[in-house]
């Protein structure tokens, strides 16, 4: 899938589930639950146990979904992620060399940025979108909305403070999509293995966002 097709699909579905776990099988169950709830995009963070192996397995199990990775910190990790078949790449920071490597490989990349300078730097280097992170430390949706005047041409994805309750607020403020992590997976539901309930949380959110 090329960058434009990926962006078009992202704009339709509006949300990425971010999964981080010290247990590979738990991460698999979390991914399966949100996919059952309608999430088209799932990010398995690179510091999840056996992330590369899990990404490859999820791609095989769910071939029509977009399975990517994040928390990539250097070129070596980025190349490993590309090699295992990750369909999109997130970084917590802006690294021009990493962006160019992903662009050359034809894999969508979303680097993290904090300031307008970082956002523009990432975009000019070839980023597919830019992750505004951590949005909770930047003023939330108000900050994102304030960026729309000068930077409205750059597709932005806020993470690090997006919840089920405020996700639509970020979309209304101009985000192309949002990234959600812990709020999708209440600790008690995960501890109880209540994947049906987690799937329903995902379903409620996807239905809300896809009507935006």
Backbone as a printed PyTorch tensor [residue, N CA C, xyz], in Angstrom:
tensor([[[  0.8500,  -1.1930,   0.0000],
         [  0.0000,   0.0000,   0.0000],
         [  0.8880,   1.2470,   0.0000]],

        [[  0.6730,   2.1360,  -0.9810],
         [  1.4880,   3.3460,  -1.0260],
         [  1.0060,   4.3640,   0.0000]],

        [[  1.7920,   5.4320,   0.1430],
         [  1.4950,   6.4190,   1.1780],
         [  0.1140,   7.0400,   1.0180]],

        [[ -0.2570,   7.3690,  -0.2230],
         [ -1.5380,   8.0290,  -0.4290],
         [ -2.7060,   7.1020,  -0.0990]],

        [[ -2.5960,   5.8400,  -0.4810],
         [ -3.6560,   4.8680,  -0.1630],
         [ -3.7620,   4.6790,   1.3400]],

        [[ -2.6090,   4.6320,   1.9970],
         [ -2.5840,   4.4700,   3.4570],
         [ -3.2410,   5.6640,   4.1300]],

        [[ -2.9250,   6.8630,   3.6580],
         [ -3.5180,   8.0710,   4.2220],
         [ -5.0210,   8.1160,   4.0070]],

        [[ -5.4500,   7.7120,   2.8280],
         [ -6.8880,   7.7100,   2.5310],
         [ -7.6270,   6.7710,   3.4710]],

        [[ -7.0600,   5.5970,   3.6940],
         [ -7.6820,   4.6300,   4.6070],
         [ -7.6600,   5.1480,   6.0390]],

        [[ -6.5540,   5.7830,   6.4210],
         [ -6.4400,   6.3270,   7.7720],
         [ -7.4850,   7.4130,   8.0070]],

        [[ -7.6810,   8.2640,   7.0200],
         [ -8.6550,   9.3440,   7.1630],
         [-10.0770,   8.7980,   7.2740]],

        [[-10.3060,   7.6260,   6.7250],
         [-11.6200,   6.9950,   6.8280],
         [-11.8430,   6.4010,   8.2130]],

        [[-10.8170,   5.7640,   8.7670],
         [-10.9830,   5.0280,  10.0290],
         [-10.6030,   5.8270,  11.2640]],

        [[ -9.6860,   6.7760,  11.1230],
         [ -9.4480,   7.8050,  12.1320],
         [ -8.7230,   7.4040,  13.4060]],

        [[ -8.4330,   6.1340,  13.6190],
         [ -7.8300,   5.7490,  14.9020],
         [ -6.8330,   4.6120,  14.7350]],

        [[ -5.7810,   4.6760,  15.5470],
         [ -4.7580,   3.6320,  15.5870],
         [ -4.6670,   3.1110,  17.0130]],

        [[ -4.7710,   1.8060,  17.1710],
         [ -4.6210,   1.1900,  18.4880],
         [ -3.1390,   0.9280,  18.7380]],

        [[ -2.6260,   1.4460,  19.8420],
         [ -1.2110,   1.2930,  20.1790],
         [ -1.0930,   0.2460,  21.2900]],

        [[ -0.3750,  -0.8300,  20.9950],
         [ -0.2940,  -1.9600,  21.9200],
         [  1.1450,  -2.1540,  22.3800]],

        [[  1.3050,  -2.1710,  23.6930],
         [  2.6230,  -2.3520,  24.3060],
         [  2.4690,  -3.3930,  25.4130]],

        [[  3.2680,  -4.4470,  25.3620],
         [  3.1430,  -5.4850,  26.3870],
         [  4.4570,  -6.2280,  26.5510]],

        [[  4.7160,  -6.6630,  27.7710],
         [  5.9030,  -7.4680,  28.0350],
         [  5.6570,  -8.9400,  27.7270]],

        [[  4.4140,  -9.2580,  27.3080],
         [  4.0700, -10.6360,  26.9740],
         [  3.4990, -10.6840,  25.5620]],

        [[  4.1460, -11.4270,  24.7070],
         [  3.7420, -11.4980,  23.3080],
         [  2.3050, -11.9660,  23.1520]],

        [[  1.9170, -13.0290,  23.8450],
         [  0.5760, -13.5760,  23.6610],
         [ -0.4980, -12.6280,  24.1700]],

        [[ -0.1710, -11.8820,  25.2210],
         [ -1.1180, -10.8840,  25.7080],
         [ -1.3010,  -9.7900,  24.6570]],

        [[ -0.2070,  -9.3680,  24.0500],
         [ -0.2910,  -8.3630,  22.9900],
         [ -1.1300,  -8.8750,  21.8240]],

        [[ -0.9990, -10.1520,  21.5040],
         [ -1.7970, -10.7370,  20.4190],
         [ -3.2970, -10.6750,  20.7530]],

        [[ -3.6300, -10.9940,  21.9920],
         [ -5.0350, -10.9500,  22.4040],
         [ -5.5830,  -9.5230,  22.3750]],

        [[ -4.7590,  -8.5800,  22.7860],
         [ -5.1650,  -7.1820,  22.7510],
         [ -5.4270,  -6.7390,  21.3120]],

        [[ -4.5320,  -7.1230,  20.4190],
         [ -4.6930,  -6.7660,  19.0080],
         [ -5.9500,  -7.4010,  18.4240]],

        [[ -6.1600,  -8.6560,  18.7200],
         [ -7.3280,  -9.3560,  18.1870],
         [ -8.6250,  -8.7290,  18.6850]],

        [[ -8.6240,  -8.2750,  19.9400],
         [ -9.8290,  -7.6770,  20.5240],
         [-10.1990,  -6.3820,  19.8260]],

        [[ -9.2060,  -5.4960,  19.5870],
         [ -9.5430,  -4.2170,  18.9530],
         [ -9.8400,  -4.3920,  17.4720]],

        [[ -9.2120,  -5.3590,  16.8460],
         [ -9.5540,  -5.6460,  15.4480],
         [-10.9930,  -6.1300,  15.3640]],

        [[-11.3970,  -6.9970,  16.3010],
         [-12.7910,  -7.4490,  16.3400],
         [-13.7330,  -6.2750,  16.5720]],

        [[-13.2230,  -5.2360,  17.2570],
         [-14.0250,  -4.0450,  17.5230],
         [-14.0100,  -3.0250,  16.4070]],

        [[-13.3410,  -3.3370,  15.3080],
         [-13.4100,  -2.4590,  14.1410],
         [-12.1790,  -1.6360,  13.8400]],

        [[-11.1200,  -1.7620,  14.6440],
         [ -9.9020,  -1.0130,  14.3550],
         [ -9.2170,  -1.5850,  13.1170]],

        [[ -8.9220,  -0.7370,  12.1670],
         [ -8.2300,  -1.1410,  10.9490],
         [ -6.7140,  -1.0480,  11.1040]],

        [[ -6.2650,  -0.1800,  12.0310],
         [ -4.8420,   0.0800,  12.2100],
         [ -4.4060,  -0.3400,  13.6100]],

        [[ -3.3820,  -1.1780,  13.6720],
         [ -2.8490,  -1.6400,  14.9530],
         [ -1.3380,  -1.4570,  14.9640]],

        [[ -0.8540,  -0.7660,  15.9740],
         [  0.5820,  -0.5660,  16.1540],
         [  1.0670,  -1.4400,  17.3030]],

        [[  1.9890,  -2.3290,  17.0110],
         [  2.6640,  -3.1120,  18.0430],
         [  3.9780,  -2.4070,  18.3340]],

        [[  4.1280,  -1.8360,  19.5280],
         [  5.3450,  -1.0850,  19.8090],
         [  6.5620,  -2.0110,  19.7820]],

        [[  7.6850,  -1.4520,  19.3460],
         [  8.8840,  -2.2630,  19.1480],
         [  9.4160,  -2.8380,  20.4510]],

        [[  9.0620,  -2.2240,  21.5950],
         [  9.5140,  -2.7670,  22.8760],
         [  8.5350,  -3.7700,  23.4680]],

        [[  7.5660,  -4.1960,  22.6710],
         [  6.7300,  -5.3390,  23.0480],
         [  7.5500,  -6.6190,  22.8590]],

        [[  7.3090,  -7.5940,  23.7140],
         [  8.0660,  -8.8480,  23.6200],
         [  7.9050,  -9.4740,  22.2300]],

        [[  9.0330,  -9.7860,  21.5880],
         [  9.0540, -10.4360,  20.2700],
         [  8.1760,  -9.6960,  19.2630]],

        [[  8.3520,  -8.3820,  19.2270],
         [  7.5100,  -7.5430,  18.3780],
         [  7.5810,  -7.9360,  16.9070]],

        [[  8.7730,  -8.1660,  16.3980],
         [  8.9240,  -8.4920,  14.9780],
         [  8.1740,  -9.7700,  14.6250]],

        [[  8.3040, -10.7500,  15.4700],
         [  7.6300, -12.0330,  15.2570],
         [  6.1150, -11.8460,  15.2910]],

        [[  5.6370, -11.0780,  16.2470],
         [  4.1990, -10.8680,  16.3890],
         [  3.6390, -10.0850,  15.2030]],

        [[  4.3430,  -9.0790,  14.7410],
         [  3.8800,  -8.3020,  13.5980],
         [  3.7140,  -9.1970,  12.3770]],

        [[  4.7040, -10.0330,  12.1230],
         [  4.6300, -10.9480,  10.9840],
         [  3.4450, -11.9030,  11.1210]],

        [[  3.2160, -12.3860,  12.3190],
         [  2.1090, -13.3240,  12.5430],
         [  0.7540, -12.6380,  12.3960]],

        [[  0.6310, -11.4090,  12.9120],
         [ -0.6300, -10.6870,  12.7900],
         [ -0.9220, -10.3210,  11.3370]],

        [[  0.1090,  -9.9920,  10.5980],
         [ -0.0920,  -9.6980,   9.1770],
         [ -0.6440, -10.9160,   8.4520]],

        [[ -0.1560, -12.0810,   8.8150],
         [ -0.6450, -13.3160,   8.1940],
         [ -2.0690, -13.6290,   8.6400]],

        [[ -2.3560, -13.3970,   9.9150],
         [ -3.6720, -13.7000,  10.4710],
         [ -4.7320, -12.7110,  10.0110]],

        [[ -4.3390, -11.4390,   9.8500],
         [ -5.2820, -10.3800,   9.4890],
         [ -4.7710,  -9.6420,   8.2410]],

        [[ -4.8050, -10.2960,   7.1000],
         [ -4.1680,  -9.7360,   5.9010],
         [ -4.8110,  -8.4660,   5.3560]],

        [[ -6.0500,  -8.1780,   5.7320],
         [ -6.7100,  -6.9730,   5.2130],
         [ -6.5920,  -5.7890,   6.1600]],

        [[ -5.8710,  -5.9570,   7.2640],
         [ -5.6920,  -4.8850,   8.2340],
         [ -4.2740,  -4.3310,   8.1290]],

        [[ -4.0710,  -3.1360,   8.6580],
         [ -2.7630,  -2.4800,   8.5970],
         [ -2.0650,  -2.6620,   9.9430]],

        [[ -1.0070,  -3.4590,   9.9440],
         [ -0.2770,  -3.7870,  11.1690],
         [  1.1020,  -3.1320,  11.0970]],

        [[  1.3470,  -2.2140,  12.0050],
         [  2.6240,  -1.5030,  12.0000],
         [  3.3020,  -1.5420,  13.3450]],

        [[  4.2780,  -0.6710,  13.5100],
         [  5.0180,  -0.6480,  14.7640],
         [  5.4080,   0.7830,  15.1180]],

        [[  5.8200,   0.9570,  16.3620],
         [  6.2180,   2.2680,  16.8450],
         [  7.2740,   2.1510,  17.9240]],

        [[  7.6010,   3.2850,  18.5180],
         [  8.6880,   3.3730,  19.5040],
         [ 10.0030,   2.9150,  18.8750]],

        [[ 10.1800,   3.2600,  17.6210],
         [ 11.4370,   2.9710,  16.9290],
         [ 12.4180,   4.1060,  17.2340]],

        [[ 13.5770,   3.7590,  17.7640],
         [ 14.4930,   4.7690,  18.2730],
         [ 15.7250,   5.0110,  17.4010]],

        [[ 16.0170,   4.0760,  16.4860],
         [ 17.2260,   4.2410,  15.6810],
         [ 17.0730,   3.5210,  14.3450]],

        [[ 18.0510,   3.7050,  13.4780],
         [ 17.9940,   3.1280,  12.1370],
         [ 17.9780,   1.5990,  12.1590]],

        [[ 18.7180,   1.0100,  13.0750],
         [ 18.7470,  -0.4540,  13.1460],
         [ 17.3510,  -1.0080,  13.4350]],

        [[ 16.6630,  -0.4400,  14.4090],
         [ 15.3110,  -0.8910,  14.7210],
         [ 14.3720,  -0.6430,  13.5510]],

        [[ 14.5130,   0.5040,  12.9020],
         [ 13.6670,   0.8210,  11.7600],
         [ 13.8360,  -0.2080,  10.6500]],

        [[ 15.0650,  -0.5690,  10.3550],
         [ 15.3040,  -1.5450,   9.2910],
         [ 14.7540,  -2.9140,   9.6660]],

        [[ 14.9040,  -3.2840,  10.9330],
         [ 14.3530,  -4.5620,  11.3900],
         [ 12.8280,  -4.5670,  11.2550]],

        [[ 12.2160,  -3.4330,  11.5600],
         [ 10.7560,  -3.3370,  11.4440],
         [ 10.3100,  -3.4620,   9.9940]],

        [[ 11.0380,  -2.8190,   9.0980],
         [ 10.7260,  -2.9390,   7.6720],
         [ 10.8930,  -4.3840,   7.2250]],

        [[ 11.9670,  -5.0210,   7.6690],
         [ 12.2600,  -6.4020,   7.2600],
         [ 11.2020,  -7.3910,   7.7230]],

        [[ 10.5720,  -7.1270,   8.8840],
         [  9.5700,  -8.0740,   9.3920],
         [  8.1870,  -7.8220,   8.7860]],

        [[  8.0750,  -6.7740,   7.9650],
         [  6.8170,  -6.5380,   7.2600],
         [  5.9030,  -5.5110,   7.8780]],

        [[  6.4090,  -4.7040,   8.8040],
         [  5.5690,  -3.6460,   9.3890],
         [  5.0470,  -2.7300,   8.2800]],

        [[  3.7490,  -2.4400,   8.3170],
         [  3.1180,  -1.6850,   7.2330],
         [  3.0860,  -0.1810,   7.4800]],

        [[  3.4610,   0.2450,   8.6690],
         [  3.6800,   1.6510,   8.9540],
         [  4.6170,   1.7430,  10.1540]],

        [[  5.2770,   2.8990,  10.2880],
         [  6.3360,   3.0610,  11.2850],
         [  6.1360,   4.3620,  12.0500]],

        [[  6.1510,   4.2790,  13.3710],
         [  6.0650,   5.4610,  14.2210],
         [  7.3690,   5.6050,  15.0110]],

        [[  7.8090,   6.8310,  15.1880],
         [  8.9410,   7.1070,  16.0630],
         [  8.4980,   8.1660,  17.0700]],

        [[  9.0970,   8.1950,  18.2570],
         [  8.7200,   9.2140,  19.2350],
         [  9.3930,  10.5500,  18.9820]],

        [[ 10.2650,  10.6140,  17.9780],
         [ 11.0790,  11.7900,  17.7370],
         [ 11.2470,  11.9980,  16.2300]],

        [[ 11.8760,  13.1040,  15.8730],
         [ 12.1480,  13.4040,  14.4730],
         [ 13.6130,  13.1360,  14.1650]],

        [[ 13.8520,  12.1650,  13.2950],
         [ 15.1960,  11.7950,  12.8690],
         [ 15.1630,  11.7400,  11.3460]],

        [[ 15.8170,  12.6860,  10.6980],
         [ 15.7410,  12.8070,   9.2390],
         [ 16.2580,  11.5520,   8.5330]],

        [[ 17.3140,  10.9530,   9.0540],
         [ 17.8600,   9.7460,   8.4280],
         [ 16.8600,   8.5960,   8.4810]],

        [[ 16.1540,   8.4550,   9.5930],
         [ 15.1480,   7.4010,   9.7120],
         [ 13.9870,   7.6540,   8.7520]],

        [[ 13.5790,   8.8970,   8.6560],
         [ 12.4800,   9.2380,   7.7420],
         [ 12.8670,   8.8800,   6.3080]],

        [[ 14.0560,   9.2610,   5.8970],
         [ 14.4820,   9.0110,   4.5170],
         [ 14.6190,   7.5220,   4.2250]],

        [[ 15.0620,   6.7640,   5.2260],
         [ 15.1710,   5.3100,   5.0390],
         [ 13.8030,   4.6980,   4.7990]],

        [[ 12.8060,   5.1220,   5.5690],
         [ 11.4470,   4.6110,   5.3840],
         [ 10.8770,   5.0320,   4.0390]],

        [[ 11.1100,   6.2870,   3.6700],
         [ 10.6320,   6.7860,   2.3730],
         [ 11.2360,   5.9590,   1.2410]],

        [[ 12.5160,   5.6930,   1.3210],
         [ 13.1890,   4.9050,   0.2840],
         [ 12.6250,   3.4880,   0.2030]],

        [[ 12.1910,   2.9700,   1.3470],
         [ 11.6220,   1.6130,   1.3890],
         [ 10.1440,   1.5990,   1.0090]],

        [[  9.5330,   2.7730,   0.8840],
         [  8.1270,   2.8550,   0.5190],
         [  7.1770,   2.4930,   1.6400]],

        [[  7.6180,   2.6870,   2.8930],
         [  6.7780,   2.3670,   4.0520],
         [  6.3540,   3.6660,   4.7280]],

        [[  5.0560,   3.8760,   4.9690],
         [  4.6120,   5.0970,   5.6470],
         [  5.3140,   5.2830,   6.9880]],

        [[  5.7730,   6.5010,   7.2370],
         [  6.4520,   6.7870,   8.5020],
         [  5.8450,   8.0230,   9.1490]],

        [[  5.6500,   7.9300,  10.4690],
         [  5.0390,   9.0080,  11.2510],
         [  5.9620,   9.3320,  12.4150]],

        [[  6.8580,  10.2900,  12.2360],
         [  7.7570,  10.6740,  13.3230],
         [  7.0680,  11.5530,  14.3490]],

        [[  7.5780,  11.5060,  15.5680],
         [  7.0320,  12.3380,  16.6300],
         [  7.6510,  13.7130,  16.6190]],

        [[  6.8400,  14.7170,  16.9450],
         [  7.3160,  16.0960,  16.9830],
         [  6.5920,  16.8400,  18.0980]],

        [[  7.2740,  17.8300,  18.6480],
         [  6.7440,  18.5770,  19.7890],
         [  6.3980,  20.0140,  19.4030]],

        [[  7.2290,  20.6060,  18.5590],
         [  7.0910,  22.0210,  18.2140],
         [  6.7880,  22.1910,  16.7300]],

        [[  6.3270,  23.3800,  16.3240],
         [  6.1430,  23.6440,  14.8970],
         [  7.4220,  23.4210,  14.0960]],

        [[  8.5720,  23.7740,  14.6500],
         [  9.8340,  23.5640,  13.9350],
         [ 10.0680,  22.0890,  13.6590]],

        [[  9.8400,  21.2440,  14.6830],
         [ 10.0140,  19.7980,  14.4880],
         [  8.9960,  19.2470,  13.5040]],

        [[  7.7690,  19.7180,  13.5810],
         [  6.7180,  19.2500,  12.6730],
         [  7.0910,  19.5500,  11.2280]],

        [[  7.5120,  20.7720,  10.9700],
         [  7.8820,  21.1590,   9.6080],
         [  9.1290,  20.4020,   9.1510]],

        [[ 10.0950,  20.2330,  10.0390],
         [ 11.3030,  19.4770,   9.7000],
         [ 10.9610,  18.0540,   9.2810]],

        [[ 10.0930,  17.4100,  10.0510],
         [  9.6850,  16.0360,   9.7390],
         [  8.9530,  15.9790,   8.4070]],

        [[  8.0650,  16.9220,   8.1860],
         [  7.2720,  16.9390,   6.9520],
         [  8.1620,  17.1790,   5.7370]],

        [[  9.0800,  18.1180,   5.8340],
         [  9.9630,  18.4220,   4.7080],
         [ 10.9210,  17.2810,   4.4090]],

        [[ 11.1890,  16.4390,   5.4110],
         [ 12.0600,  15.2820,   5.2040],
         [ 11.3360,  14.1270,   4.5280]],

        [[ 10.0030,  14.2250,   4.4310],
         [  9.2490,  13.1920,   3.7290],
         [  8.2860,  12.3820,   4.5660]],

        [[  8.0330,  12.8150,   5.8110],
         [  7.0980,  12.0800,   6.6720],
         [  5.7230,  11.9590,   6.0180]],

        [[  5.0790,  10.8240,   6.2300],
         [  3.7340,  10.6020,   5.7020],
         [  2.7240,  11.4270,   6.4840]],

        [[  2.8500,  11.4070,   7.7940],
         [  2.0980,  12.2370,   8.7420],
         [  3.1030,  12.6190,   9.8250]],

        [[  2.6850,  13.4620,  10.7400],
         [  3.5300,  13.7790,  11.8790],
         [  2.7450,  13.5120,  13.1620]],

        [[  3.3800,  12.8110,  14.0740],
         [  2.7820,  12.5190,  15.3780],
         [  3.0670,  13.6780,  16.3250]],

        [[  2.0320,  14.3040,  16.8540],
         [  2.2150,  15.3830,  17.8220],
         [  2.1930,  14.7370,  19.2020]],

        [[  3.3700,  14.7230,  19.8490],
         [  3.5600,  13.9070,  21.0470],
         [  4.5110,  14.5920,  22.0150]],

        [[  4.1800,  14.5350,  23.3120],
         [  2.9160,  14.0500,  23.8970],
         [  1.8910,  15.1730,  23.9340]],

        [[  0.7420,  14.9440,  23.3720],
         [ -0.2460,  16.0060,  23.2320],
         [ -0.7340,  16.5170,  24.5820]],

        [[ -0.7040,  15.6680,  25.6060],
         [ -1.1790,  16.0980,  26.9270],
         [ -0.2850,  17.1890,  27.5140]],

        [[  0.9820,  17.2130,  27.1090],
         [  1.8970,  18.2120,  27.6280],
         [  1.9580,  19.4720,  26.7880]],

        [[  1.1310,  19.5250,  25.7490],
         [  1.1720,  20.6380,  24.8090],
         [ -0.1090,  21.4680,  24.8030]],

        [[ -1.0300,  21.1160,  25.6950],
         [ -2.2810,  21.8700,  25.7220],
         [ -3.4510,  21.1620,  25.0740]],

        [[ -3.2450,  19.9060,  24.6970],
         [ -4.3510,  19.1080,  24.1780],
         [ -4.8730,  19.5990,  22.8390]],

        [[ -6.1860,  19.4790,  22.6710],
         [ -6.8130,  19.8140,  21.3910],
         [ -6.6350,  21.2810,  21.0180]],

        [[ -6.5370,  22.1580,  22.0190],
         [ -6.3670,  23.5800,  21.7320],
         [ -5.0430,  23.8250,  20.9930]],

        [[ -3.9980,  23.1060,  21.3910],
         [ -2.7010,  23.2430,  20.7130],
         [ -2.7980,  22.7380,  19.2770]],

        [[ -3.4340,  21.5990,  19.1120],
         [ -3.5770,  21.0350,  17.7710],
         [ -4.3590,  21.9900,  16.8650]],

        [[ -5.4050,  22.5640,  17.4020],
         [ -6.2180,  23.4920,  16.6160],
         [ -5.4210,  24.7350,  16.2380]],

        [[ -4.5570,  25.1960,  17.1440],
         [ -3.7670,  26.3900,  16.8630],
         [ -2.7500,  26.1570,  15.7500]],

        [[ -2.3930,  24.8970,  15.5070],
         [ -1.4530,  24.5710,  14.4380],
         [ -2.0960,  24.5950,  13.0610]],

        [[ -3.4220,  24.5250,  13.0150],
         [ -4.1030,  24.3760,  11.7370],
         [ -3.9250,  25.5780,  10.8140]],

        [[ -3.7900,  26.7910,  11.3890],
         [ -3.6180,  27.9600,  10.5440],
         [ -2.3650,  27.8870,   9.6910]],

        [[ -1.1970,  27.8240,  10.3060],
         [  0.0360,  27.7770,   9.5140],
         [  0.3930,  26.3980,   8.9690]],

        [[ -0.0770,  25.3250,   9.6450],
         [  0.3790,  23.9750,   9.2900],
         [ -0.7710,  23.0450,   8.9140]],

        [[ -1.8770,  23.6030,   8.4780],
         [ -3.0490,  22.7940,   8.1710],
         [ -2.8520,  21.8160,   7.0260]],

        [[ -1.8140,  22.0300,   6.2170],
         [ -1.5440,  21.1260,   5.0900],
         [ -0.8060,  19.8640,   5.5290]],

        [[ -0.3500,  19.8360,   6.7780],
         [  0.4020,  18.6810,   7.2770],
         [ -0.5380,  17.7840,   8.0810]],

        [[ -0.7070,  16.5170,   7.6980],
         [ -1.5750,  15.6190,   8.4680],
         [ -0.9650,  15.2770,   9.8160]],

        [[ -1.7020,  15.5550,  10.8820],
         [ -1.2000,  15.3960,  12.2390],
         [ -1.9580,  14.3080,  12.9920]],

        [[ -1.2260,  13.5500,  13.7940],
         [ -1.8110,  12.4830,  14.6120],
         [ -1.3850,  12.7100,  16.0650]],

        [[ -2.2770,  13.1990,  16.9170],
         [ -1.9210,  13.3680,  18.3290],
         [ -1.9060,  12.0280,  19.0610]],

        [[ -0.9430,  11.8720,  19.9490],
         [ -0.8810,  10.7040,  20.8360],
         [ -0.3520,  11.1660,  22.1870]],

        [[ -0.4260,  10.2740,  23.1620],
         [  0.0810,  10.6100,  24.4890],
         [ -0.8500,  11.5400,  25.2280]],

        [[ -2.0670,  11.0760,  25.4520],
         [ -3.0770,  11.8990,  26.1050],
         [ -4.4310,  11.8180,  25.4380]],

        [[ -4.5330,  11.0270,  24.3830],
         [ -5.8200,  10.8100,  23.7190],
         [ -6.5540,   9.6850,  24.4390]],

        [[ -7.8220,   9.9160,  24.7250],
         [ -8.6470,   8.9190,  25.4100],
         [ -9.8860,   8.6120,  24.5780]],

        [[-10.5970,   7.5850,  24.9990],
         [-11.8590,   7.2480,  24.3370],
         [-12.8140,   8.4360,  24.3990]],

        [[-12.7830,   9.1630,  25.5230],
         [-13.7150,  10.2750,  25.7190],
         [-13.3520,  11.4950,  24.8800]],

        [[-12.0560,  11.7850,  24.7080],
         [-11.6990,  13.0280,  24.0110],
         [-11.2290,  12.8300,  22.5740]],

        [[-11.2340,  11.6100,  22.0760],
         [-10.7040,  11.3380,  20.7370],
         [-11.3850,  12.1790,  19.6620]],

        [[-12.7030,  12.2700,  19.7170],
         [-13.4300,  13.0230,  18.6920],
         [-13.1050,  14.5080,  18.7590]],

        [[-12.7940,  15.0050,  19.9420],
         [-12.4140,  16.4200,  20.0930],
         [-11.1630,  16.7080,  19.2720]],

        [[-10.2210,  15.7760,  19.2650],
         [ -9.0010,  15.9570,  18.4870],
         [ -9.2770,  15.9030,  16.9860]],

        [[-10.1740,  15.0200,  16.5850],
         [-10.5420,  14.9680,  15.1700],
         [-11.1920,  16.2880,  14.7630]],

        [[-12.0740,  16.7830,  15.6030],
         [-12.7450,  18.0560,  15.3180],
         [-11.7550,  19.2150,  15.2870]],

        [[-10.6370,  19.0730,  16.0050],
         [ -9.6180,  20.1300,  16.0480],
         [ -8.6780,  20.0780,  14.8490]],

        [[ -8.8410,  19.0520,  14.0030],
         [ -8.0510,  18.9990,  12.7820],
         [ -7.1590,  17.7910,  12.6060]],

        [[ -7.1220,  16.8720,  13.5800],
         [ -6.2800,  15.6820,  13.4460],
         [ -6.7990,  14.7860,  12.3250]],

        [[ -5.8820,  14.2000,  11.5570],
         [ -6.2970,  13.2410,  10.5360],
         [ -6.7230,  11.9330,  11.1990]],

        [[ -6.1110,  11.6530,  12.3570],
         [ -6.4190,  10.4420,  13.1190],
         [ -5.8370,  10.6210,  14.5150]],

        [[ -6.1280,   9.6730,  15.3920],
         [ -5.5910,   9.7030,  16.7530],
         [ -4.9820,   8.3460,  17.0850]],

        [[ -4.0310,   8.3620,  18.0110],
         [ -3.4530,   7.1210,  18.5090],
         [ -3.8330,   6.9250,  19.9610]],

        [[ -4.3680,   5.7530,  20.2770],
         [ -4.7990,   5.4520,  21.6430],
         [ -4.0840,   4.2160,  22.1500]],

        [[ -3.6720,   4.2730,  23.4040],
         [ -2.9680,   3.1490,  24.0110],
         [ -3.7510,   2.5990,  25.1990]],

        [[ -3.3230,   2.9440,  26.4130],
         [ -3.8790,   2.3470,  27.6260],
         [ -5.3720,   2.5230,  27.7970]],

        [[ -5.9250,   3.6270,  27.3120],
         [ -7.3450,   3.8820,  27.5330],
         [ -8.2320,   2.8680,  26.8240]],

        [[ -7.7020,   2.2230,  25.8000],
         [ -8.4630,   1.1730,  25.1060],
         [ -8.4790,  -0.1300,  25.8980]],

        [[ -7.5470,  -0.2310,  26.8390],
         [ -7.3400,  -1.5040,  27.5280],
         [ -7.3630,  -1.3090,  29.0390]],

        [[ -8.5430,  -1.0810,  29.6280],
         [ -8.6260,  -0.9270,  31.0890],
         [ -7.9580,  -2.1150,  31.7960]],

        [[ -7.1480,  -1.8050,  32.7940],
         [ -6.3220,  -2.8350,  33.4300],
         [ -7.1410,  -4.0070,  33.9670]],

        [[ -8.2920,  -3.7000,  34.5550],
         [ -9.0900,  -4.7810,  35.1240],
         [ -9.6430,  -5.7050,  34.0520]],

        [[-10.0430,  -5.1260,  32.9150],
         [-10.5630,  -5.9570,  31.8240],
         [ -9.4590,  -6.8380,  31.2450]],

        [[ -8.2570,  -6.2800,  31.1270],
         [ -7.1330,  -7.0780,  30.6320],
         [ -6.8020,  -8.1850,  31.6270]],

        [[ -6.7790,  -7.8500,  32.9200],
         [ -6.4730,  -8.8470,  33.9490],
         [ -7.4860,  -9.9860,  33.9420]],

        [[ -8.7420,  -9.6430,  33.6560],
         [ -9.8060, -10.6510,  33.6300],
         [ -9.9120, -11.3650,  32.2860]],

        [[ -9.1430, -10.9080,  31.3190],
         [ -9.2440, -11.4960,  29.9840],
         [-10.5870, -11.2370,  29.3330]],

        [[-11.1860, -10.1070,  29.6460],
         [-12.5100,  -9.7970,  29.1050],
         [-12.3460,  -9.1050,  27.7470]],

        [[-11.9710,  -9.8860,  26.7490],
         [-11.6930,  -9.3320,  25.4210],
         [-12.9550,  -8.8710,  24.7180]],

        [[-14.0640,  -9.4600,  25.0710],
         [-15.3330,  -9.0120,  24.4770],
         [-15.6380,  -7.5700,  24.8950]],

        [[-15.4230,  -7.2680,  26.1700],
         [-15.6760,  -5.9090,  26.6610],
         [-14.7160,  -4.9140,  26.0230]],

        [[-13.4650,  -5.3060,  25.8760],
         [-12.4860,  -4.4310,  25.2270],
         [-12.8560,  -4.2180,  23.7640]],

        [[-13.3220,  -5.2690,  23.1250],
         [-13.7850,  -5.1390,  21.7460],
         [-14.9530,  -4.1820,  21.6250]],

        [[-15.8150,  -4.1660,  22.6330],
         [-16.9610,  -3.2540,  22.5970],
         [-16.5190,  -1.8060,  22.7800]],

        [[-15.5240,  -1.5910,  23.6320],
         [-14.9650,  -0.2410,  23.7760],
         [-14.4330,   0.2350,  22.4260]],

        [[-13.7060,  -0.6520,  21.7600],
         [-13.1590,  -0.3210,  20.4440],
         [-14.2740,  -0.0490,  19.4480]],

        [[-15.3020,  -0.8710,  19.4790],
         [-16.4310,  -0.7100,  18.5480],
         [-17.1310,   0.6250,  18.7610]],

        [[-17.3710,   0.9780,  20.0060],
         [-18.0490,   2.2520,  20.2970],
         [-17.2250,   3.4170,  19.7610]],

        [[-15.9190,   3.3430,  19.9230],
         [-15.0680,   4.4430,  19.4720],
         [-15.0140,   4.5070,  17.9490]],

        [[-14.8050,   3.3840,  17.3070],
         [-14.6970,   3.4090,  15.8390],
         [-15.9890,   3.8920,  15.2010]],

        [[-17.1140,   3.5160,  15.7720],
         [-18.3850,   3.9690,  15.2220],
         [-18.5260,   5.4870,  15.3750]],

        [[-18.0380,   6.0110,  16.4940],
         [-18.1120,   7.4590,  16.7340],
         [-17.2060,   8.2230,  15.7690]],

        [[-16.0060,   7.7100,  15.5610],
         [-15.0340,   8.4290,  14.7610],
         [-15.2740,   8.3140,  13.2540]],

        [[-15.7640,   7.1760,  12.8150],
         [-15.9730,   7.0130,  11.3770],
         [-17.1750,   7.8000,  10.8830]],

        [[-17.9350,   8.3890,  11.7930],
         [-19.0460,   9.2590,  11.3750],
         [-18.5970,  10.7060,  11.2980]],

        [[-17.3240,  10.9760,  11.6710],
         [-16.8220,  12.3470,  11.6530],
         [-16.7460,  12.8770,  10.2190]]])
